[in-house]
Amino acid sequence: MSKLIVKNISKKFHKKTALQQISCEFSNGITALLGQNGAGKSTLMNIMGTLISPDSGTVEYNGQDIVKLRSEYLGRIAVQFQNQPMYKNYTAREYLFFCGALKGMTKKETAEQGERLLHYFGLKDCEKKRIGSFSGGMKQRLALCGTFLGNPEIIFLDEPSAGLDIYEREELKNLLCDLKENCIIIISTHIVSDVENISDQIILLNHGKIYASGSQKELISDIQGKIWQLPDVSIPKTELRIYHSNGKAFCISDAKPCAEAIQKEADLTDVYFSSLIFGENSR
């Protein structure tokens, strides 16, 4: 089983600290980097993908520094950006052959895998159409096809559901679950539903720090019994840690906050809001 280990990674951009002493491990399965915009998710992904260098710390793949491994490591990973660059005049099929060539694949390998992926993502009928005519969702699905070419050992996905409809998001989840036994999949997102129930590990980032990490079950267990739905009345935010979800007000409290409060079964959304509230308070 492969292992990717991040050791004491820090990164600043001018005077802004993006990451502070980040340490974590990744192995075969799905890991979600969950946090709001600006939490440091993309910076960490870019460092693990060798796109930028950290100010301090190292990343090791199976015990070796990825900087020293360089080409060997790059041959084992695949990265999909939030806004994947594409040549608009290429057809979908031409784009996949371009991706395959960059990965050192033969035309036969690319053709076989590409056909299977195009079919899976519902693009087989569009393989000869130019990318410039594609909708945002179609481009995102084609980018995913290119990412999964070559059976990479480590897959980095930055906001992979952008532009996908509900059905396409569920199909992507199914594909990731099919792949996760044989590779490391790291998903950066601020959308809880994208990683809920499919992640083997969740790392909550807030302001460049790890707020908490563990399985979904473990993280939910930490706040179980502390989530309360509040009545539709005005309650000063200075007294309670309040957040809103689906048009309702909730708070995190060890004790019942008011007579009308109703205890709620905690879920991953509550864990996410907890990281925002308590992470903000610990800055």
Contacts in CASP RR format, 6 or more apart in sequence:
PFRMAT RR
TARGET T0000
AUTHOR 0000-0000-0000
METHOD contacts of the structure
MODEL  1
MSKLIVKNISKKFHKKTALQQISCEFSNGITALLGQNGAGKSTLMNIMGT
LISPDSGTVEYNGQDIVKLRSEYLGRIAVQFQNQPMYKNYTAREYLFFCG
ALKGMTKKETAEQGERLLHYFGLKDCEKKRIGSFSGGMKQRLALCGTFLG
NPEIIFLDEPSAGLDIYEREELKNLLCDLKENCIIIISTHIVSDVENISD
QIILLNHGKIYASGSQKELISDIQGKIWQLPDVSIPKTELRIYHSNGKAF
CISDAKPCAEAIQKEADLTDVYFSSLIFGENSR
1 27 0 8 1.000
1 28 0 8 1.000
2 27 0 8 1.000
2 28 0 8 1.000
2 61 0 8 1.000
2 62 0 8 1.000
2 153 0 8 1.000
2 154 0 8 1.000
2 183 0 8 1.000
2 184 0 8 1.000
3 25 0 8 1.000
3 26 0 8 1.000
3 27 0 8 1.000
3 61 0 8 1.000
3 62 0 8 1.000
3 63 0 8 1.000
4 25 0 8 1.000
4 26 0 8 1.000
4 27 0 8 1.000
4 48 0 8 1.000
4 59 0 8 1.000
4 60 0 8 1.000
4 61 0 8 1.000
4 154 0 8 1.000
4 184 0 8 1.000
5 24 0 8 1.000
5 25 0 8 1.000
5 26 0 8 1.000
5 59 0 8 1.000
5 60 0 8 1.000
5 61 0 8 1.000
5 63 0 8 1.000
6 22 0 8 1.000
6 23 0 8 1.000
6 24 0 8 1.000
6 25 0 8 1.000
6 26 0 8 1.000
6 44 0 8 1.000
6 47 0 8 1.000
6 48 0 8 1.000
6 59 0 8 1.000
7 23 0 8 1.000
7 57 0 8 1.000
7 58 0 8 1.000
7 59 0 8 1.000
7 60 0 8 1.000
8 21 0 8 1.000
8 22 0 8 1.000
8 23 0 8 1.000
8 56 0 8 1.000
8 57 0 8 1.000
8 58 0 8 1.000
9 19 0 8 1.000
9 21 0 8 1.000
9 22 0 8 1.000
9 23 0 8 1.000
9 44 0 8 1.000
9 47 0 8 1.000
9 54 0 8 1.000
9 56 0 8 1.000
9 57 0 8 1.000
9 58 0 8 1.000
9 59 0 8 1.000
10 17 0 8 1.000
10 19 0 8 1.000
10 20 0 8 1.000
10 21 0 8 1.000
10 22 0 8 1.000
10 54 0 8 1.000
10 55 0 8 1.000
10 56 0 8 1.000
10 57 0 8 1.000
11 17 0 8 1.000
11 18 0 8 1.000
11 19 0 8 1.000
11 43 0 8 1.000
11 47 0 8 1.000
11 52 0 8 1.000
11 54 0 8 1.000
11 55 0 8 1.000
12 18 0 8 1.000
12 55 0 8 1.000
17 208 0 8 1.000
18 38 0 8 1.000
18 40 0 8 1.000
18 43 0 8 1.000
18 208 0 8 1.000
19 40 0 8 1.000
19 43 0 8 1.000
19 44 0 8 1.000
19 47 0 8 1.000
19 54 0 8 1.000
19 208 0 8 1.000
20 208 0 8 1.000
20 209 0 8 1.000
21 209 0 8 1.000
22 44 0 8 1.000
22 208 0 8 1.000
22 209 0 8 1.000
22 210 0 8 1.000
23 210 0 8 1.000
24 203 0 8 1.000
24 210 0 8 1.000
24 213 0 8 1.000
26 154 0 8 1.000
26 184 0 8 1.000
26 186 0 8 1.000
26 201 0 8 1.000
27 184 0 8 1.000
28 180 0 8 1.000
28 181 0 8 1.000
28 182 0 8 1.000
28 183 0 8 1.000
28 184 0 8 1.000
29 180 0 8 1.000
29 181 0 8 1.000
29 183 0 8 1.000
29 184 0 8 1.000
29 185 0 8 1.000
29 200 0 8 1.000
29 201 0 8 1.000
30 176 0 8 1.000
30 177 0 8 1.000
30 180 0 8 1.000
30 185 0 8 1.000
30 186 0 8 1.000
30 187 0 8 1.000
30 195 0 8 1.000
30 198 0 8 1.000
30 199 0 8 1.000
30 200 0 8 1.000
30 201 0 8 1.000
31 184 0 8 1.000
31 185 0 8 1.000
31 186 0 8 1.000
31 187 0 8 1.000
31 199 0 8 1.000
31 200 0 8 1.000
31 201 0 8 1.000
31 202 0 8 1.000
31 203 0 8 1.000
32 187 0 8 1.000
32 189 0 8 1.000
32 194 0 8 1.000
32 195 0 8 1.000
32 199 0 8 1.000
32 201 0 8 1.000
32 202 0 8 1.000
32 203 0 8 1.000
33 41 0 8 1.000
33 44 0 8 1.000
33 45 0 8 1.000
33 186 0 8 1.000
33 187 0 8 1.000
33 188 0 8 1.000
33 189 0 8 1.000
33 203 0 8 1.000
33 205 0 8 1.000
34 41 0 8 1.000
34 189 0 8 1.000
34 190 0 8 1.000
34 192 0 8 1.000
34 195 0 8 1.000
34 202 0 8 1.000
34 203 0 8 1.000
34 204 0 8 1.000
34 205 0 8 1.000
34 272 0 8 1.000
34 275 0 8 1.000
35 41 0 8 1.000
35 189 0 8 1.000
35 190 0 8 1.000
35 204 0 8 1.000
35 205 0 8 1.000
35 206 0 8 1.000
35 272 0 8 1.000
35 275 0 8 1.000
35 276 0 8 1.000
36 190 0 8 1.000
36 206 0 8 1.000
36 276 0 8 1.000
37 190 0 8 1.000
38 207 0 8 1.000
39 190 0 8 1.000
39 205 0 8 1.000
39 206 0 8 1.000
39 207 0 8 1.000
39 208 0 8 1.000
40 205 0 8 1.000
40 208 0 8 1.000
41 158 0 8 1.000
41 188 0 8 1.000
41 189 0 8 1.000
41 190 0 8 1.000
41 205 0 8 1.000
42 82 0 8 1.000
42 158 0 8 1.000
42 188 0 8 1.000
43 52 0 8 1.000
43 208 0 8 1.000
44 188 0 8 1.000
44 205 0 8 1.000
45 79 0 8 1.000
45 156 0 8 1.000
45 158 0 8 1.000
45 186 0 8 1.000
45 188 0 8 1.000
46 52 0 8 1.000
47 53 0 8 1.000
47 54 0 8 1.000
47 59 0 8 1.000
48 59 0 8 1.000
48 66 0 8 1.000
48 156 0 8 1.000
48 186 0 8 1.000
49 66 0 8 1.000
49 77 0 8 1.000
49 79 0 8 1.000
49 156 0 8 1.000
50 66 0 8 1.000
50 67 0 8 1.000
50 70 0 8 1.000
50 73 0 8 1.000
50 74 0 8 1.000
51 79 0 8 1.000
53 67 0 8 1.000
58 65 0 8 1.000
58 67 0 8 1.000
59 65 0 8 1.000
59 66 0 8 1.000
59 67 0 8 1.000
60 66 0 8 1.000
61 69 0 8 1.000
61 73 0 8 1.000
61 76 0 8 1.000
61 154 0 8 1.000
66 73 0 8 1.000
75 103 0 8 1.000
75 152 0 8 1.000
76 152 0 8 1.000
76 153 0 8 1.000
76 154 0 8 1.000
77 152 0 8 1.000
77 153 0 8 1.000
77 154 0 8 1.000
77 155 0 8 1.000
77 156 0 8 1.000
78 146 0 8 1.000
78 147 0 8 1.000
78 148 0 8 1.000
78 149 0 8 1.000
78 150 0 8 1.000
78 152 0 8 1.000
78 154 0 8 1.000
78 155 0 8 1.000
78 156 0 8 1.000
79 147 0 8 1.000
79 156 0 8 1.000
79 158 0 8 1.000
80 143 0 8 1.000
80 144 0 8 1.000
80 147 0 8 1.000
80 155 0 8 1.000
80 156 0 8 1.000
80 157 0 8 1.000
80 158 0 8 1.000
80 160 0 8 1.000
81 158 0 8 1.000
82 158 0 8 1.000
82 159 0 8 1.000
82 162 0 8 1.000
84 139 0 8 1.000
84 140 0 8 1.000
84 143 0 8 1.000
86 95 0 8 1.000
86 131 0 8 1.000
86 139 0 8 1.000
86 142 0 8 1.000
86 143 0 8 1.000
87 95 0 8 1.000
87 98 0 8 1.000
87 131 0 8 1.000
88 130 0 8 1.000
88 131 0 8 1.000
88 132 0 8 1.000
89 130 0 8 1.000
89 131 0 8 1.000
89 132 0 8 1.000
90 98 0 8 1.000
90 130 0 8 1.000
90 131 0 8 1.000
91 127 0 8 1.000
91 128 0 8 1.000
91 129 0 8 1.000
91 130 0 8 1.000
91 131 0 8 1.000
92 118 0 8 1.000
92 123 0 8 1.000
92 126 0 8 1.000
92 127 0 8 1.000
92 128 0 8 1.000
92 129 0 8 1.000
92 131 0 8 1.000
92 134 0 8 1.000
92 142 0 8 1.000
92 145 0 8 1.000
93 118 0 8 1.000
93 127 0 8 1.000
93 128 0 8 1.000
95 131 0 8 1.000
95 142 0 8 1.000
95 146 0 8 1.000
96 110 0 8 1.000
96 114 0 8 1.000
96 117 0 8 1.000
96 118 0 8 1.000
96 142 0 8 1.000
96 145 0 8 1.000
96 146 0 8 1.000
96 149 0 8 1.000
97 107 0 8 1.000
97 110 0 8 1.000
97 111 0 8 1.000
99 110 0 8 1.000
99 146 0 8 1.000
99 149 0 8 1.000
100 109 0 8 1.000
100 110 0 8 1.000
100 146 0 8 1.000
100 149 0 8 1.000
100 150 0 8 1.000
101 110 0 8 1.000
103 149 0 8 1.000
103 150 0 8 1.000
105 113 0 8 1.000
105 149 0 8 1.000
105 150 0 8 1.000
109 150 0 8 1.000
110 149 0 8 1.000
113 148 0 8 1.000
113 149 0 8 1.000
113 150 0 8 1.000
113 151 0 8 1.000
114 145 0 8 1.000
114 146 0 8 1.000
114 149 0 8 1.000
115 124 0 8 1.000
117 144 0 8 1.000
117 145 0 8 1.000
117 146 0 8 1.000
117 148 0 8 1.000
117 149 0 8 1.000
118 124 0 8 1.000
118 126 0 8 1.000
118 127 0 8 1.000
118 145 0 8 1.000
120 145 0 8 1.000
120 171 0 8 1.000
120 175 0 8 1.000
121 141 0 8 1.000
121 142 0 8 1.000
121 144 0 8 1.000
121 145 0 8 1.000
121 168 0 8 1.000
121 171 0 8 1.000
122 141 0 8 1.000
123 138 0 8 1.000
123 141 0 8 1.000
123 142 0 8 1.000
123 145 0 8 1.000
126 134 0 8 1.000
126 138 0 8 1.000
131 139 0 8 1.000
131 142 0 8 1.000
134 142 0 8 1.000
136 163 0 8 1.000
137 163 0 8 1.000
137 164 0 8 1.000
137 165 0 8 1.000
137 168 0 8 1.000
140 160 0 8 1.000
140 161 0 8 1.000
140 162 0 8 1.000
140 163 0 8 1.000
140 164 0 8 1.000
141 164 0 8 1.000
141 168 0 8 1.000
144 160 0 8 1.000
144 172 0 8 1.000
147 155 0 8 1.000
147 157 0 8 1.000
148 155 0 8 1.000
148 175 0 8 1.000
148 179 0 8 1.000
151 182 0 8 1.000
151 183 0 8 1.000
152 183 0 8 1.000
153 183 0 8 1.000
153 184 0 8 1.000
154 183 0 8 1.000
154 184 0 8 1.000
154 186 0 8 1.000
155 179 0 8 1.000
155 183 0 8 1.000
155 184 0 8 1.000
155 185 0 8 1.000
155 186 0 8 1.000
156 186 0 8 1.000
156 188 0 8 1.000
157 185 0 8 1.000
157 186 0 8 1.000
157 187 0 8 1.000
157 188 0 8 1.000
158 188 0 8 1.000
159 188 0 8 1.000
159 189 0 8 1.000
159 190 0 8 1.000
159 191 0 8 1.000
160 172 0 8 1.000
160 187 0 8 1.000
160 189 0 8 1.000
160 194 0 8 1.000
161 168 0 8 1.000
161 169 0 8 1.000
161 172 0 8 1.000
161 189 0 8 1.000
161 191 0 8 1.000
161 194 0 8 1.000
164 172 0 8 1.000
169 193 0 8 1.000
169 194 0 8 1.000
173 194 0 8 1.000
173 198 0 8 1.000
176 185 0 8 1.000
176 187 0 8 1.000
176 198 0 8 1.000
177 198 0 8 1.000
179 185 0 8 1.000
180 200 0 8 1.000
187 194 0 8 1.000
187 195 0 8 1.000
187 199 0 8 1.000
189 195 0 8 1.000
192 268 0 8 1.000
192 269 0 8 1.000
192 272 0 8 1.000
195 202 0 8 1.000
195 268 0 8 1.000
196 216 0 8 1.000
196 267 0 8 1.000
196 268 0 8 1.000
197 216 0 8 1.000
199 215 0 8 1.000
199 216 0 8 1.000
200 215 0 8 1.000
201 213 0 8 1.000
201 214 0 8 1.000
201 215 0 8 1.000
202 213 0 8 1.000
202 214 0 8 1.000
202 215 0 8 1.000
202 216 0 8 1.000
202 219 0 8 1.000
202 268 0 8 1.000
202 271 0 8 1.000
203 210 0 8 1.000
203 213 0 8 1.000
203 214 0 8 1.000
204 210 0 8 1.000
204 211 0 8 1.000
204 212 0 8 1.000
204 213 0 8 1.000
204 219 0 8 1.000
204 271 0 8 1.000
204 272 0 8 1.000
204 275 0 8 1.000
205 211 0 8 1.000
206 275 0 8 1.000
206 276 0 8 1.000
206 279 0 8 1.000
206 280 0 8 1.000
207 279 0 8 1.000
207 280 0 8 1.000
207 283 0 8 1.000
209 279 0 8 1.000
211 275 0 8 1.000
211 278 0 8 1.000
211 279 0 8 1.000
212 219 0 8 1.000
212 222 0 8 1.000
212 271 0 8 1.000
212 275 0 8 1.000
216 268 0 8 1.000
216 271 0 8 1.000
219 268 0 8 1.000
219 271 0 8 1.000
220 266 0 8 1.000
220 267 0 8 1.000
220 268 0 8 1.000
220 270 0 8 1.000
220 271 0 8 1.000
222 271 0 8 1.000
223 252 0 8 1.000
223 266 0 8 1.000
223 270 0 8 1.000
223 271 0 8 1.000
223 274 0 8 1.000
224 265 0 8 1.000
224 266 0 8 1.000
225 263 0 8 1.000
225 266 0 8 1.000
226 252 0 8 1.000
226 253 0 8 1.000
226 254 0 8 1.000
226 266 0 8 1.000
227 250 0 8 1.000
227 251 0 8 1.000
227 252 0 8 1.000
227 263 0 8 1.000
227 264 0 8 1.000
227 265 0 8 1.000
227 266 0 8 1.000
227 270 0 8 1.000
228 250 0 8 1.000
228 251 0 8 1.000
228 252 0 8 1.000
228 253 0 8 1.000
228 256 0 8 1.000
228 257 0 8 1.000
228 261 0 8 1.000
228 262 0 8 1.000
228 263 0 8 1.000
228 264 0 8 1.000
229 248 0 8 1.000
229 249 0 8 1.000
229 250 0 8 1.000
229 261 0 8 1.000
229 262 0 8 1.000
229 263 0 8 1.000
229 264 0 8 1.000
230 240 0 8 1.000
230 242 0 8 1.000
230 248 0 8 1.000
230 249 0 8 1.000
230 250 0 8 1.000
230 251 0 8 1.000
230 257 0 8 1.000
230 258 0 8 1.000
230 260 0 8 1.000
230 261 0 8 1.000
231 258 0 8 1.000
231 260 0 8 1.000
231 261 0 8 1.000
232 249 0 8 1.000
233 260 0 8 1.000
235 242 0 8 1.000
235 249 0 8 1.000
235 251 0 8 1.000
235 257 0 8 1.000
235 258 0 8 1.000
240 251 0 8 1.000
240 253 0 8 1.000
240 257 0 8 1.000
241 251 0 8 1.000
241 252 0 8 1.000
241 253 0 8 1.000
241 277 0 8 1.000
241 278 0 8 1.000
242 249 0 8 1.000
242 250 0 8 1.000
242 251 0 8 1.000
243 249 0 8 1.000
243 250 0 8 1.000
243 251 0 8 1.000
243 252 0 8 1.000
243 273 0 8 1.000
243 276 0 8 1.000
243 277 0 8 1.000
244 250 0 8 1.000
245 269 0 8 1.000
245 270 0 8 1.000
245 273 0 8 1.000
250 264 0 8 1.000
250 270 0 8 1.000
250 273 0 8 1.000
251 257 0 8 1.000
251 261 0 8 1.000
252 270 0 8 1.000
252 273 0 8 1.000
252 274 0 8 1.000
252 277 0 8 1.000
252 278 0 8 1.000
256 263 0 8 1.000
264 270 0 8 1.000
END
